[in-house]
Amino acid sequence: MNKNGKHSMTERDTKVQGIFDRITDSYDRINTLMTLGRHAQWCREVAQRAAVMPGGRLLDIATGTGEIALAARRREPRAEITAVDFSENMLERARTKPGADGIAWEFADAHSLEYADESFDAVTHGYLLRNVSDVPRVLSEQFRVLSPGGRVVVLETAPPRGLLKLAVTAGMRIVLPLLGRVVAKDKDAYSYLESSTLGFMQPAQVAQLMREVGFTDVDFETKYLGTNVILWGRKPGPWKTHDVKDT
């Protein structure tokens, strides 16, 4: 943090930013391959759980190529959607997609969001937390910009556990670098994504951090042999968006 209270980019932050700038062209294709086509479905579920009503304000952080933001736009065309990322290359790709004209695409650092307190009715993000240097600060920023009653919905990877842990871990250590080499022509980038996934927190730990920054009604649902997870919570206050069942 610098003297103005803003986050100063760490060496890790700069490295991650460079990786995502490099893999933009292959990002959607590899997400589809890695999840056997489920990634788009999960993004739609995140948008559904965010449940922004007509005229509501949604902030999608780490938007990448915009899958969650675009899913939210299709779900509620009258919502005001702002989608941010710290990779300009990802934002450029997102702006070219069908439906992108109705979304504000902006550069932002998730550690220091330049939005006023209580600016949004919902916050979403996909695969953000494993790539930041200060998870509690990032969650605190999301809590700050949410209006009372606003919902946060998170799509994240999770390290495998249980009976399938050894098999899934071995598979990820082979498949991710292989996809990086064959599809993205960047083995090092996808080796990082493999290590950041296997070394990340379990969903219950992320949920606890969400509670510690002030979110209530926190829960989660794992996907895809436990290697992906959707978490959600609310900022205390009256719920302003269409409610959804936590199924």
N, C-alpha and C positions, 0 to 999 in steps of 0.2 A: 504494500500500500504506500502511495506517495504522500507528500505533505498536505495535499488537498483532499486526502481521504479516498482517492480513487485507486483502483487496482493497477499495479505496475506489472506488465507482462513478464512472466518468468521465462527461463530458458525452455522449460517444458511447454508452456503456452505457445511460444514461438515455434517450437518443433511441431506441435499438433496442428497449428495453423498452416504451416508449410505442407504437411501431409495432406490435409483436406484440399488445399489449393491444387495439389498434384493429381489427386484421384477423381476429380470432378467428372471427367468423361466416362469413367467406368462405374461411378458410385451407384447409380440406380440398378444397373445390370447385376452387379455383384450382390447388392442387397437382395434382389430377387432370387439369385442363385443360392445364396447362403440360407435363405429362409424357405426355399421351395415355393416361392410365390406368396408367402403369408405376410410379408412386410406391408404391402398395400392395405391388406385387411386390418392389420393392427393400427395403422395410421387412421383408418376410418373409425376404428373403435375409440381411439384417443379423441378424435373430433366429436364423436357421439357423447362421450363422457364429459367433455368440456361444456357441451350443451348450451352454446351461446344463442341467445334469442335475437330476433330482429332488432337491429340497432345496437346490439351488444358489442363490446370491445374485447377482442382476443389478441394476445401476444403469443406468437410461436417463436420460441428461442431455439438456436441451433437448427434453423429450418432446413439447412442443407439445400437440396434441390426442390424443397417446398411441398413434400408429400402431405404432411399433416395440415399445413396452411391451406392447400388446395382442397383437401378433403373437407375441411371446415367451411370453405367457401361454397362447395357443392351442397353441403348439408344446409347452410343458411346463407343464401346470397345477399341478405340485407345486413349481415354483420359487418362491423368495421375490423378488418384483420391487418395486423402489423406482423411481418415475419422478418426475423433478424438472424444474422450469422456473422462470424468474424472471418469467414472466407469469402472474399469478393468473387472468386471464381464460381463458388457454389451459388451465390446470389445471381450472378449473370446467367447461369444455366436455369435457375428457377424462373427468372423473368421471361424466358422464352416459352414456357409451358402454357397449354390452353387454360384459360381462366386466370392467368397471372395478372392481367390488367386491373383486376378489382382488388388487388392486395398491395399494401405499402411494403416494399422490400428495402430493408435498411441494414447498414453495418452496425454491429454492436458487440461489446464484450459482456458476456453474461455475468462477470464478476462486478461490473459497474454499469448498470442499466441507466441510460440518460433519459429516464421518464419520471414524471412526478409521482408522488405517493398516490396510491389508489386510482391509477390511470386505467386499469383493465378489469373486466369482469371475469376473465379466465386467462390462465397461462398454460401453454402446452410446450413440451419439448421432447425430442427423440434423440437418444444416444448422446446426450450432453454431459451428464454427470461424470461418466468414466473418463472424460477428456479434459476436465477442468482441474486447476491446481488447488482450489479451495471450495469443496462442496458445501460446507455450511454457509459460507458467504454467498454463494450462488443461490442457494435456497432462500436465504434471508432477503436477497434482492427481489426474488419472485414474490415473497410474502409482502414486501414493502409496496410493490406496484399494483398488487391486487386490491380491488375494492372489498369491503367487508361482505362476507358471504360468497366471494369469488372462489372458483375451483381451480386447482392445479392438477394437471394430468401428465404423467411421465411415462414415456416408453424408453426402456433401458435394457441393456444386456445384463446377464447375471452369470456368475461362475457356476458350473454344474455341480451338483451334489447328489448324495444318495447312491443307489446301486449302480446307476449309469455313469457315475462321475468319471471313472477311468476311461471308459469307452468314448464318452463325449469329449473329454479333454484331449485324448489322443487324436480323435477326428478333427477337432478344431486346429490342433497344432500342425496337422497335415494339410487340411483343406484350405484354410485361410491364406497361408503363404503361397499355396499352389494357385489359388484364384488370383492372388496378387501378381504372380509371375506371368500366368497365361493370359488373363483377361486385362489387367491393368498395366502390365509390364512394369510393375513396381513392387517387388517382393518385400522390400524393407517397410513400405507403408503398411502392408497387410500383416506383416510380422508384428508391427506395433499394435495394430488393432486386435490381434490374437492375444498378445500379452496384456493389453489393457482390459480386455474382457475377462480373462482368467484371473487377473489380479484385482478385480473390482470387488466391492462389497456385496454381501448377500442382500436380497430384497428387504429382509427384516431390519437390517442395519440402516438402509436408506430410509425406510419408513420411520425408524426411530429418530433419525436426523430431521426429518420433516416435522415430527411432533415437537422436537426441541426448539425449532425456530418459530413454532406457534400454530402450525396447521392442526386441525382437528378432523375427526372422521377419516383418519388415514387408513387405507387398506391397499391390497394389491392382489394381482392374479398373474401367475406365471404362465408362460407359453413355451411351446416347442422344446419339450423335454427339460424345462426349467432354465433354458439358456436365454430367454427373454422374459420381460416382466412389464406389466402396466401397473403403475401406482397412481393413487389419487388422494386428494385431501382438500379441505376447505379452510379458508380464512374465517375466523369466527364472525358471525353477523348474519343478517337475513339473506337467504339464498335468492339471487336475482335472476337466475337463468332457469330454463326448463329443467326440471329434475329428471334424473334417469335412475333406473334400478341398478344397484351394484351387484350384478350377476356375473 
